[in-house]
Amino acid sequence: MIYVVEDDKSIRELVVYTLNSQKLPARGFPSAAPFWQAVGEESPALAILDIMLPGEDGLSILKRLRLAPATRRLPVLLLTARDSEFDKVVGLDAGADDYLAKPFGMMELLARIRALLRRAEEEPPGEPREVFRLSGLCVDPARRTATVDGRPVTLTLKEIDLLCCLLHNQGLVLTRDQLLNAVWGYGFDGESRTVDVHVRTLRQKLGPSGALIETVRGVGYKIGEGGEE
């Protein structure tokens, strides 16, 4: 079940109708209170949160979800009418897995939701677990955990996927389009900034190990022995 928290009735009903018509069961909520009541009864597979809500806003809901053990790894997509990089960084830093600025198309929304659900369900059974270790950084893709010099670092689903993609291709330069398709599972014109914003928050969270993510100007990113902010 997908939960949609959106105070604009027309948008909420359109999103819920579209998801249900695509065989993605969904419920809509105009505010935080009925959403939390529903979460107490049944934990969703994914949550779509509008940032601007009456009462408790989307960022506050997101932070509470990340603090609760039952929903800490819940995929969360933020909807916002604000398209500034600052708002995106704040949302990602709070634990969002993806964001979509209004107005948005239903096809793009569906692509992002399916990509999030697919990533959340992927768990390679019976395969040896690959663990990445590099200069104090340790990442376990299967457990979706990361540590820097032994200190746990809380990363979102997309941040873990992005970091693992770079580590798996250590030494290779990956373009923004390659990362967008590999990590998010879709490609949309003009969305390369999605990668840039995630890289920025990832570097901040990794502290000294964030310098391992190098920017190759005009091309993309790679994992190396050093980097730049």
KAZIDA-V165816 format. One record per helix or strand. SS is the DSSP state (helix for helix, strand for strand). FROM is the first residue (numbers start at 1). TO is the last residue. Records with the same first field share a line. If there is no record, write none. Layout:
BEGIN
SS->FROM-TO / FROM-TO
END
This chain:
BEGIN
strand->2-5 / 26-29 / 46-50 / 75-80 / 98-101 / 131-134 / 137-140 / 145-148 / 151-153 / 174-175 / 213-216 / 220-223
helix->9-21 / 32-41 / 58-67 / 85-93 / 106-121 / 157-168 / 176-184 / 192-212
END
